[in-house]
Amino acid sequence: MLRTHTCGELRIEHINQTVILCGWVQGVRNKGALIWIDLRDRYGITQITIESENTASEIVMLARELGREFVIKVSGKVSERYSKTDKLPTGEIEIYPQAIEILNRALTPPFTIEDETDGGDELRMKYRYLDLRRSEVRTKLQLRHQVAKATRSFLDTHDFIEVETPVLIKSTPEGARDFVVPSRMNQGQFYALPQSPQTFKQLLMVAGFDRYYQIVKCFRDEDLRADRQPEFTQIDCEMSFIEQEDILNMFEGLVKHLFQEVKNVVIEKLPRITYKEAMDNYGSDKPDTRFGMQFCYLKDENINVVDGKNFVVFDTAESVIAINVSGAASYTRKQLDELTEWVKDSKRGMGGLIYMRCENGTYKSSVDKFYASEDLQQWADCCHSKEGDLILVLSGKKTKVQKAMGDLRLLMGERLGLRDKNIFSPLWVIDFPLLEFNEEDGRYYAMHHPFTSPKPEDIALLESNPGAVRANAYDMVINGVEVGGGSIRIYNKELQSRMFDLLGFSKEEAQNQFGFLMSAFEFGAPPHGGLAFGFDRLCSLFGGSESIRDYIAFPKNNSGRDVMIDAPSVIDEKQLKELGIKI
């Protein structure tokens, strides 16, 4: 090794030791009589102190040559630092050099390599290898390593075996778009990159590998946002001879283990709510339960405290839903008008927003023309509203109102500081619908994927009332983010065939795409199930970030491009010709 120690490990107990450090020059401060060099590696920063009068002239001359990001080797004695700092773990010591060697010179970097950098996103992504030198970025990748290590530790102790599955597979039309790879040896035919190792892990169960896992790269050609990348990583797991309860208990244990090991946070038993409860109370199948503000129904199948007052908007609505925003009665008209425009935008598509304040023992609403004080008292009773609260109301088609009110609830939670990233509220959402009907296509689609089994008690409804069939499926949600999901799988060929029929597959299509799996089921497939955690999402959650990009060493930008290596890019005509591709 060129070095005896790293730039982050020397302490007061190392005083008078002669050491060798290697690293990058974070900065040089030349005060004439004294020169200070901040030397950095991935472990930390150590101060090198040169006294011009008492140090060999070649060292002084060399130190004056140094620029930011020069790679150097320093030999010297550890001394107690005269001006100590608690901002650095090495803040009690400094090195007085006996020799300095420049290992490599560096150009002036295009942005400052410090936590508070002056580089924008695109510039830092273009020079990602420089951005990775910043401690803020490096710490996030260290956290990623820690999560992976703790995951493997837990699963290894529970008899899981890590098995790699293929990256070049067959394209399927269900789900997101595939990335496809042309085959030179089989011109006109294509591989696909896996969106998930789903069928392979089921085949591993057929093969008798009863506990499988893999920290695996997956690929989806879909529109990007903060929590999406074209390539991402999953903690992919499957188990045999189990029921849903076994899966929930096992992977609840994994998440508790990760919180304990990575965040030193103890998580108690995870609550479980049904999909219906999540939608009825929060308007989302991934509810953020760090705060309350659950839905209050002013008009629904079982209640109606708004009709008959000649307010056509409510009289003609299928559903009227409110949320009680505690302590927000002081919201100004300007703020309420802003919220109204927000719910009316194209994403939510509401006709407007009704509000009611509870102030000074009286109720004041935006529809006082239609509703008397005793009517508004009923609203307050339904919402458990108290003095100083603000009630916000939306109306229309139930599913649409639930979605919009769910968004409004999150917005209000954010504005009131109720979505603290240092508080964690994990839960299971269970009993999803097996299928969802697409009116444009006139057909059902699998809500999870076509290999999810229905609840045994609902199988009889598959043909007569498919929309009422519940899936043997579950999602883990933390702070309003779906971090993992899975299901008990179909392992019977006949039931799998019925599922394909419901999804509109012809016998030929089902055989062509999934014949290998159907055939495997005929050779003794065990009951099995599993789930996959979004590894990048888990890391960003533990790190308190909105974007998964911060936890990927070399991510793509919002257009799916790697601006550092300039990919995707055109390829040579010779390559295209070899692949039999004409553009």
C-alpha positions as CSV (number, residue, x, y, z in Angstrom):
1,M,0.0,0.0,0.0
2,L,1.2,3.5,-0.8
3,R,-0.4,4.7,2.5
4,T,-0.3,3.7,6.1
5,H,-3.6,5.3,7.1
6,T,-6.6,6.9,5.5
7,C,-7.5,10.6,5.7
8,G,-10.3,9.9,8.1
9,E,-8.8,7.7,10.8
10,L,-6.1,9.6,12.6
11,R,-6.9,10.8,16.2
12,I,-5.2,12.3,19.2
13,E,-3.8,8.9,20.2
14,H,-1.7,8.8,16.9
15,I,0.4,11.9,18.0
16,N,4.1,11.5,17.3
17,Q,3.5,8.6,14.8
18,T,5.0,8.9,11.3
19,V,2.4,8.2,8.8
20,I,1.8,8.2,5.0
21,L,-1.4,9.6,3.5
22,C,-2.7,9.6,-0.1
23,G,-5.6,11.6,-1.5
24,W,-6.9,14.6,-3.3
25,V,-6.2,18.2,-2.5
26,Q,-9.5,19.7,-1.2
27,G,-8.0,23.1,-0.9
28,V,-4.8,25.0,-0.2
29,R,-4.6,28.1,2.1
30,N,-1.3,30.0,1.8
31,K,-0.7,32.6,4.5
32,G,3.0,33.0,3.7
33,A,4.5,31.7,7.0
34,L,2.0,28.9,7.1
35,I,0.5,26.8,4.3
36,W,-2.4,24.5,5.0
37,I,-3.5,21.7,2.7
38,D,-6.8,19.9,3.2
39,L,-6.2,16.3,2.0
40,R,-9.3,14.2,1.2
41,D,-10.1,10.6,0.5
42,R,-13.4,8.7,0.8
43,Y,-12.8,8.3,4.6
44,G,-12.5,12.0,5.5
45,I,-10.2,15.0,5.5
46,T,-6.9,15.6,7.3
47,Q,-5.1,18.9,7.6
48,I,-1.5,19.1,6.4
49,T,0.4,22.1,8.0
50,I,3.6,23.5,6.5
51,E,5.7,26.1,8.4
52,S,7.6,27.9,5.6
53,E,10.6,28.8,7.8
54,N,11.0,25.4,9.4
55,T,10.2,23.1,6.5
56,A,12.6,22.0,3.7
57,S,12.3,24.5,0.8
58,E,11.4,21.7,-1.8
59,I,8.3,20.8,0.2
60,V,7.3,24.5,0.4
61,M,7.8,25.0,-3.3
62,L,5.9,21.8,-4.1
63,A,3.0,22.9,-1.8
64,R,2.8,26.2,-3.6
65,E,2.3,24.3,-6.9
66,L,-0.7,22.3,-5.7
67,G,-4.1,23.0,-7.1
68,R,-7.5,21.6,-6.3
69,E,-7.9,17.8,-6.9
70,F,-4.2,17.2,-7.4
71,V,-3.5,13.6,-6.2
72,I,-0.6,13.6,-3.7
73,K,1.2,11.4,-1.2
74,V,2.3,12.9,2.1
75,S,4.7,11.5,4.6
76,G,4.9,13.2,8.0
77,K,4.5,13.2,11.8
78,V,1.1,13.5,13.5
79,S,0.9,16.5,15.8
80,E,-1.8,17.9,18.1
81,R,-3.6,20.6,16.3
82,Y,-3.2,24.1,17.7
83,S,-6.6,25.3,16.6
84,K,-8.9,22.3,17.1
85,T,-12.3,21.9,15.3
86,D,-15.2,19.6,16.1
87,K,-16.4,19.9,12.5
88,L,-14.0,17.1,11.5
89,P,-13.4,13.7,13.1
90,T,-9.7,14.4,12.5
91,G,-10.1,18.0,14.0
92,E,-7.7,17.4,16.9
93,I,-4.6,16.5,14.8
94,E,-2.6,17.7,11.8
95,I,0.3,16.4,9.9
96,Y,3.7,18.1,9.6
97,P,5.1,16.8,6.3
98,Q,8.6,15.4,5.8
99,A,7.9,14.7,2.1
100,I,5.2,15.5,-0.5
101,E,4.9,13.7,-3.8
102,I,2.6,14.7,-6.6
103,L,1.1,11.4,-7.9
104,N,-1.0,13.2,-10.6
105,R,-1.9,16.7,-11.5
106,A,-5.5,17.8,-12.2
107,L,-7.3,20.4,-14.2
108,T,-9.4,22.9,-12.3
109,P,-12.7,21.1,-11.8
110,P,-15.8,22.6,-13.4
111,F,-17.5,22.9,-10.0
112,T,-16.4,23.0,-6.4
113,I,-16.1,19.5,-4.9
114,E,-17.7,20.4,-1.6
115,D,-21.1,19.7,0.1
116,E,-22.3,23.2,-0.9
117,T,-21.3,22.9,-4.6
118,D,-21.9,25.5,-7.3
119,G,-22.6,22.8,-9.9
120,G,-26.1,22.3,-11.3
121,D,-27.6,18.8,-11.9
122,E,-26.7,18.5,-15.5
123,L,-23.1,19.7,-15.0
124,R,-22.6,17.4,-12.0
125,M,-24.0,14.4,-14.0
126,K,-21.7,15.1,-16.9
127,Y,-18.8,14.9,-14.5
128,R,-20.3,12.3,-12.2
129,Y,-16.9,10.9,-11.3
130,L,-16.1,14.2,-9.8
131,D,-19.5,14.6,-8.1
132,L,-18.9,11.2,-6.4
133,R,-15.9,12.7,-4.6
134,R,-18.3,15.0,-2.6
135,S,-18.9,13.6,0.9
136,E,-22.7,14.2,0.5
137,V,-22.9,12.0,-2.5
138,R,-20.4,9.4,-1.2
139,T,-22.4,9.0,2.0
140,K,-25.5,8.1,0.0
141,L,-23.7,5.3,-1.8
142,Q,-22.2,4.1,1.5
143,L,-25.8,3.9,2.9
144,R,-26.8,1.9,-0.2
145,H,-23.9,-0.5,0.5
146,Q,-25.1,-0.8,4.1
147,V,-28.7,-1.6,3.1
148,A,-27.5,-4.3,0.7
149,K,-25.2,-5.8,3.3
150,A,-27.9,-5.8,6.0
151,T,-30.4,-7.4,3.5
152,R,-28.0,-10.2,2.6
153,S,-27.2,-10.8,6.3
154,F,-30.9,-11.2,7.2
155,L,-31.9,-13.4,4.3
156,D,-28.8,-15.6,4.6
157,T,-29.7,-16.3,8.2
158,H,-33.2,-17.4,7.1
159,D,-32.0,-20.0,4.6
160,F,-32.5,-17.9,1.4
161,I,-30.2,-18.7,-1.5
162,E,-29.0,-16.0,-3.9
163,V,-29.5,-17.1,-7.5
164,E,-28.8,-15.0,-10.6
165,T,-31.4,-15.1,-13.4
166,P,-31.0,-14.2,-17.1
167,V,-30.7,-10.6,-18.3
168,L,-31.5,-11.5,-21.9
169,I,-35.1,-12.8,-21.9
170,K,-38.3,-12.9,-23.9
171,S,-40.4,-9.8,-24.5
172,T,-44.0,-9.8,-23.2
173,P,-46.7,-7.2,-24.0
174,E,-48.2,-6.8,-20.5
175,G,-46.9,-4.1,-18.1
176,A,-44.5,-1.4,-19.0
177,R,-42.5,-1.2,-22.2
178,D,-39.6,-3.5,-22.6
179,F,-36.1,-2.5,-23.7
180,V,-35.3,-4.8,-26.6
181,V,-32.0,-6.2,-27.8
182,P,-31.5,-7.3,-31.4
183,S,-30.0,-10.8,-32.0
184,R,-27.2,-11.0,-34.6
185,M,-27.4,-14.8,-34.7
186,N,-31.1,-14.8,-35.1
187,Q,-31.8,-11.8,-37.3
188,G,-35.3,-10.3,-37.1
189,Q,-35.6,-11.6,-33.5
190,F,-35.1,-9.8,-30.2
191,Y,-34.3,-10.3,-26.6
192,A,-35.9,-8.1,-23.9
193,L,-34.2,-6.8,-20.8
194,P,-36.2,-8.0,-17.7
195,Q,-38.7,-5.8,-16.0
196,S,-38.6,-8.3,-13.2
197,P,-37.3,-11.9,-12.8
198,Q,-40.9,-13.0,-12.1
199,T,-41.2,-16.1,-14.2
200,F,-37.7,-17.3,-13.4
201,K,-38.1,-17.1,-9.7
202,Q,-41.3,-19.1,-10.0
203,L,-39.4,-21.7,-12.0
204,L,-36.9,-21.8,-9.2
205,M,-39.7,-22.7,-6.9
206,V,-40.7,-25.5,-9.2
207,A,-37.1,-26.6,-9.2
208,G,-37.1,-26.9,-5.4
209,F,-35.1,-23.8,-4.4
210,D,-37.7,-23.0,-1.8
211,R,-36.2,-19.7,-0.6
212,Y,-34.6,-17.5,-3.3
213,Y,-33.5,-13.9,-3.3
214,Q,-31.5,-11.7,-5.6
215,I,-30.5,-8.0,-5.5
216,V,-31.1,-7.6,-9.2
217,K,-31.1,-5.0,-12.0
218,C,-34.4,-4.5,-13.8
219,F,-35.3,-2.4,-16.8
220,R,-38.4,-0.5,-17.9
221,D,-38.8,1.8,-20.8
222,E,-41.2,4.3,-19.2
223,D,-41.5,8.0,-18.6
224,L,-39.2,9.1,-15.9
225,R,-39.7,11.0,-12.6
226,A,-37.9,11.4,-9.3
227,D,-38.5,7.8,-8.2
228,R,-38.0,6.2,-11.6
229,Q,-35.0,5.3,-13.7
230,P,-34.8,3.2,-16.8
231,E,-32.6,0.7,-14.9
232,F,-33.3,0.1,-11.2
233,T,-32.6,-2.4,-8.6
234,Q,-34.9,-4.8,-6.7
235,I,-34.6,-7.0,-3.7
236,D,-36.4,-9.9,-5.3
237,C,-37.6,-12.8,-3.1
238,E,-39.7,-16.0,-3.4
239,M,-40.7,-18.7,-1.0
240,S,-42.4,-22.1,-1.3
241,F,-44.9,-24.0,0.9
242,I,-46.2,-20.8,2.5
243,E,-49.4,-18.7,2.9
244,Q,-49.7,-15.0,2.8
245,E,-49.2,-14.7,6.5
246,D,-45.8,-16.3,6.2
247,I,-44.7,-13.8,3.6
248,L,-45.9,-10.8,5.6
249,N,-44.1,-12.0,8.7
250,M,-40.9,-12.8,7.0
251,F,-40.5,-9.5,5.1
252,E,-41.8,-7.4,7.9
253,G,-38.9,-8.9,9.8
254,L,-36.5,-7.9,7.0
255,V,-37.7,-4.3,7.1
256,K,-37.5,-4.1,10.9
257,H,-34.0,-5.5,10.6
258,L,-33.0,-2.8,8.0
259,F,-34.4,0.0,10.1
260,Q,-32.5,-1.2,13.2
261,E,-29.2,-1.8,11.4
262,V,-29.2,1.2,9.0
263,K,-31.2,3.9,10.9
264,N,-31.0,2.5,14.5
265,V,-34.8,2.9,14.5
266,V,-37.0,0.3,16.2
267,I,-40.2,-0.4,14.3
268,E,-43.1,-2.2,16.0
269,K,-45.7,-4.4,14.4
270,L,-46.7,-3.1,11.0
271,P,-50.5,-2.2,10.7
272,R,-52.5,-3.8,7.9
273,I,-55.3,-2.1,6.0
274,T,-57.2,-3.3,3.0
275,Y,-57.1,-1.6,-0.4
276,K,-60.7,-0.4,0.2
277,E,-59.8,1.1,3.6
278,A,-56.8,2.9,2.0
279,M,-58.9,4.4,-0.8
280,D,-61.9,5.3,1.4
281,N,-59.7,7.0,4.1
282,Y,-56.8,8.4,2.2
283,G,-57.6,8.3,-1.5
284,S,-54.5,6.3,-2.3
285,D,-53.3,2.7,-2.2
286,K,-50.0,4.0,-0.7
287,P,-51.2,6.2,2.1
288,D,-48.9,8.4,4.1
289,T,-50.0,7.6,7.7
290,R,-47.5,9.9,9.5
291,F,-50.4,12.2,10.0
292,G,-54.2,11.9,10.3
293,M,-56.5,14.1,8.2
294,Q,-58.6,11.1,7.1
295,F,-61.5,11.6,4.8
296,C,-64.9,12.6,6.1
297,Y,-67.9,11.6,3.9
298,L,-70.7,14.2,3.8
299,K,-72.4,12.3,1.0
300,D,-72.0,8.6,0.2
301,E,-73.9,5.3,0.2
302,N,-74.5,5.5,4.0
303,I,-74.6,9.3,4.7
304,N,-76.0,12.5,3.2
305,V,-75.8,15.8,5.1
306,V,-75.6,18.1,2.0
307,D,-78.5,17.4,-0.4
308,G,-81.8,19.3,-0.5
309,K,-80.4,22.8,-0.1
310,N,-80.6,23.8,-3.8
311,F,-76.8,23.6,-4.2
312,V,-76.7,21.7,-7.5
313,V,-73.0,20.9,-7.3
314,F,-73.6,18.7,-4.2
315,D,-77.1,17.5,-5.2
316,T,-75.9,16.0,-8.5
317,A,-72.6,14.6,-7.1
318,E,-72.1,10.9,-6.5
319,S,-69.9,11.7,-3.5
320,V,-69.0,14.7,-1.3
321,I,-65.7,14.2,0.7
322,A,-64.1,16.5,3.2
323,I,-60.9,16.7,5.2
324,N,-60.4,18.6,8.4
325,V,-57.2,20.6,8.5
326,S,-56.5,21.2,12.1
327,G,-55.5,24.8,13.1
328,A,-55.8,26.1,9.5
329,A,-58.9,28.4,9.9
330,S,-56.5,31.4,9.5
331,Y,-55.9,30.5,5.8
332,T,-56.4,33.7,3.8
333,R,-58.8,34.0,0.8
334,K,-55.7,34.2,-1.4
335,Q,-54.4,30.9,-0.1
336,L,-57.8,29.3,-0.5
337,D,-58.1,30.6,-4.1
338,E,-54.7,29.1,-4.8
339,L,-55.8,25.7,-3.5
340,T,-58.9,26.0,-5.6
341,E,-56.9,26.5,-8.8
342,W,-54.6,23.6,-7.7
343,V,-57.5,21.1,-7.5
344,K,-58.9,22.4,-10.8
345,D,-55.7,21.8,-12.8
346,S,-55.5,19.1,-15.5
347,K,-54.0,16.5,-13.2
348,R,-56.9,16.5,-10.7
349,G,-59.7,18.0,-12.8
350,M,-62.0,19.1,-10.1
351,G,-64.7,21.8,-10.7
352,G,-63.8,23.7,-7.6
353,L,-63.2,23.6,-3.9
354,I,-65.6,24.4,-1.0
355,Y,-64.3,25.4,2.4
356,M,-65.7,26.0,5.9
357,R,-63.9,27.7,8.8
358,C,-64.6,27.2,12.5
359,E,-63.7,30.5,14.2
360,N,-64.9,32.3,17.3
361,G,-67.6,29.7,17.9
362,T,-69.2,30.3,14.5
363,Y,-69.0,28.6,11.1
364,K,-68.2,30.5,7.9
365,S,-68.2,28.8,4.5
366,S,-68.0,29.6,0.8
367,V,-71.6,28.3,0.4
368,D,-73.3,30.3,3.2
369,K,-75.9,31.2,0.6
370,F,-77.2,27.6,0.6
371,Y,-76.4,26.3,4.1
372,A,-77.5,27.6,7.4
373,S,-75.4,27.5,10.6
374,E,-77.1,24.3,11.8
375,D,-76.3,22.6,8.4
376,L,-72.6,23.5,8.8
377,Q,-72.7,22.2,12.3
378,Q,-73.5,18.8,10.8
379,W,-70.5,19.1,8.6
380,A,-68.4,19.9,11.6
381,D,-69.8,16.9,13.5
382,C,-69.0,14.6,10.6
383,C,-65.4,15.9,10.4
384,H,-64.9,16.0,14.2
385,S,-64.0,19.7,13.7
386,K,-63.1,22.0,16.5
387,E,-62.3,25.7,17.0
388,G,-59.6,26.9,14.6
389,D,-60.0,24.2,12.1
390,L,-60.5,24.4,8.3
391,I,-62.7,22.0,6.4
392,L,-62.0,21.5,2.7
393,V,-64.6,19.8,0.5
394,L,-64.6,18.2,-3.0
395,S,-67.5,16.6,-4.9
396,G,-68.1,14.5,-8.0
397,K,-67.6,10.9,-9.1
398,K,-66.4,9.0,-6.0
399,T,-63.1,7.5,-7.5
400,K,-62.1,10.8,-9.0
401,V,-62.9,12.8,-5.8
402,Q,-60.9,10.3,-3.7
403,K,-57.9,10.6,-5.9
404,A,-58.0,14.5,-5.9
405,M,-58.7,14.7,-2.2
406,G,-55.8,12.3,-1.5
407,D,-53.5,14.7,-3.4
408,L,-54.9,17.7,-1.5
409,R,-54.4,15.9,1.8
410,L,-50.7,15.3,1.0
411,L,-50.3,18.9,0.0
412,M,-51.8,20.2,3.2
413,G,-49.7,17.7,5.2
414,E,-46.6,19.1,3.5
415,R,-47.5,22.7,4.0
416,L,-48.2,22.1,7.7
417,G,-44.9,20.3,8.3
418,L,-46.6,17.0,9.0
419,R,-44.5,14.9,6.6
420,D,-41.3,14.7,8.7
421,K,-38.7,12.6,6.8
422,N,-37.3,11.5,10.2
423,I,-40.5,9.8,11.2
424,F,-41.3,6.4,9.7
425,S,-44.8,5.0,9.4
426,P,-44.7,1.6,7.6
427,L,-47.8,-0.5,6.9
428,W,-49.1,-3.3,4.7
429,V,-51.9,-2.7,2.2
430,I,-53.7,-6.0,1.4
431,D,-56.8,-7.4,-0.5
432,F,-56.2,-5.5,-3.7
433,P,-58.6,-6.1,-6.6
434,L,-57.2,-8.8,-8.8
435,L,-58.3,-7.1,-12.0
436,E,-59.0,-3.6,-13.2
437,F,-61.3,-2.8,-16.2
438,N,-60.1,-0.5,-18.9
439,E,-63.1,1.1,-20.6
440,E,-61.1,2.3,-23.6
441,D,-59.9,-1.3,-24.4
442,G,-63.0,-3.0,-23.1
443,R,-61.0,-5.6,-21.2
444,Y,-59.6,-6.4,-17.9
445,Y,-55.9,-6.0,-16.9
446,A,-54.1,-7.6,-14.0
447,M,-53.6,-5.1,-11.3
448,H,-50.3,-6.6,-10.3
449,H,-49.4,-9.2,-12.9
450,P,-51.1,-12.3,-14.5
451,F,-49.5,-14.8,-12.1
452,T,-51.1,-13.3,-9.0
453,S,-53.6,-15.8,-7.4
454,P,-57.1,-14.8,-6.4
455,K,-58.3,-15.1,-2.9
456,P,-59.5,-18.8,-2.6
457,E,-62.9,-17.7,-1.5
458,D,-63.3,-15.4,-4.6
459,I,-62.3,-17.9,-7.3
460,A,-66.0,-18.8,-7.9
461,L,-66.5,-15.1,-9.1
462,L,-63.8,-15.2,-11.8
463,E,-66.3,-15.6,-14.7
464,S,-69.5,-14.2,-13.2
465,N,-68.1,-11.0,-11.5
466,P,-64.4,-10.7,-12.2
467,G,-64.2,-7.1,-10.9
468,A,-65.2,-8.2,-7.4
469,V,-62.4,-10.8,-7.1
470,R,-59.7,-9.9,-4.6
471,A,-56.1,-10.7,-5.1
472,N,-53.9,-12.6,-2.8
473,A,-51.5,-9.6,-3.0
474,Y,-49.9,-7.1,-0.6
475,D,-47.8,-3.9,-0.8
476,M,-45.5,-2.5,1.8
477,V,-45.9,1.3,2.1
478,I,-43.7,3.6,4.1
479,N,-44.5,7.3,4.4
480,G,-46.7,7.3,1.3
481,V,-44.2,5.4,-0.9
482,E,-44.7,1.9,-2.1
483,V,-41.4,0.3,-1.3
484,G,-42.4,-3.3,-2.0
485,G,-45.1,-5.5,-3.3
486,G,-45.9,-9.1,-4.1
487,S,-48.5,-11.9,-4.1
488,I,-49.2,-15.5,-3.6
489,R,-48.8,-17.0,-7.1
490,I,-50.9,-19.2,-9.2
491,Y,-49.3,-22.6,-9.3
492,N,-52.0,-24.6,-11.0
493,K,-52.1,-24.8,-14.8
494,E,-55.9,-24.8,-15.1
495,L,-56.3,-21.7,-12.9
496,Q,-53.5,-19.9,-14.8
497,S,-55.3,-20.7,-18.0
498,R,-58.5,-19.2,-16.7
499,M,-56.6,-16.1,-15.7
500,F,-55.1,-15.7,-19.2
501,D,-58.6,-16.1,-20.6
502,L,-59.9,-13.3,-18.4
503,L,-57.1,-11.0,-19.6
504,G,-58.0,-11.6,-23.2
505,F,-55.1,-13.9,-24.2
506,S,-56.0,-16.4,-26.9
507,K,-54.8,-20.0,-26.3
508,E,-52.1,-19.4,-28.9
509,E,-50.9,-16.2,-27.3
510,A,-50.8,-17.7,-23.8
511,Q,-48.9,-20.8,-25.1
512,N,-46.5,-18.7,-27.2
513,Q,-45.6,-16.3,-24.3
514,F,-45.9,-18.4,-21.2
515,G,-46.0,-22.0,-22.4
516,F,-42.8,-22.8,-20.6
517,L,-44.3,-21.8,-17.3
518,M,-47.6,-23.6,-17.9
519,S,-45.6,-26.7,-18.8
520,A,-43.5,-26.4,-15.6
521,F,-46.7,-26.4,-13.5
522,E,-47.5,-29.9,-14.8
523,F,-44.3,-31.3,-13.2
524,G,-45.2,-30.6,-9.5
525,A,-45.2,-26.9,-8.7
526,P,-45.4,-26.1,-5.0
527,P,-47.6,-23.4,-3.5
528,H,-45.4,-20.3,-3.5
529,G,-45.3,-16.6,-3.3
530,G,-43.0,-13.7,-2.8
531,L,-42.4,-10.0,-3.2
532,A,-39.9,-7.5,-4.5
533,F,-38.7,-4.3,-2.7
534,G,-37.6,-1.3,-4.7
535,F,-34.0,-1.2,-3.4
536,D,-33.3,2.3,-4.7
537,R,-36.5,3.6,-3.1
538,L,-35.7,2.0,0.2
539,C,-32.3,3.7,0.1
540,S,-33.7,7.1,-0.7
541,L,-36.3,6.7,2.1
542,F,-33.6,5.8,4.7
543,G,-31.5,8.8,3.4
544,G,-34.4,11.3,3.6
545,S,-34.3,12.1,-0.2
546,E,-37.1,12.5,-2.7
547,S,-35.1,11.2,-5.7
548,I,-33.7,7.7,-6.1
549,R,-31.1,9.2,-8.5
550,D,-29.0,10.3,-5.5
551,Y,-28.4,6.7,-4.5
552,I,-27.3,5.4,-7.9
553,A,-23.6,5.7,-8.8
554,F,-24.2,6.6,-12.4
555,P,-27.8,7.5,-13.0
556,K,-29.7,8.7,-16.1
557,N,-31.2,12.2,-16.3
558,N,-34.9,13.0,-16.7
559,S,-34.7,12.3,-20.4
560,G,-33.2,8.8,-19.8
561,R,-29.8,9.9,-21.0
562,D,-26.4,9.3,-19.5
563,V,-24.8,12.7,-20.2
564,M,-21.4,11.5,-19.0
565,I,-20.9,8.8,-21.6
566,D,-23.5,10.3,-24.1
567,A,-25.8,7.3,-24.2
568,P,-28.1,6.4,-25.9
569,S,-26.2,7.1,-29.1
570,V,-26.3,6.2,-32.7
571,I,-24.4,3.0,-33.7
572,D,-22.3,2.3,-36.8
573,E,-24.0,1.3,-40.0
574,K,-21.8,-1.8,-40.1
575,Q,-23.3,-2.9,-36.8
576,L,-26.8,-2.2,-38.0
577,K,-26.2,-4.2,-41.1
578,E,-24.8,-7.2,-39.0
579,L,-28.0,-7.0,-36.9
580,G,-30.3,-6.9,-40.0
581,I,-31.7,-3.5,-38.9
582,K,-32.6,-0.8,-41.4
583,I,-33.3,2.7,-40.2
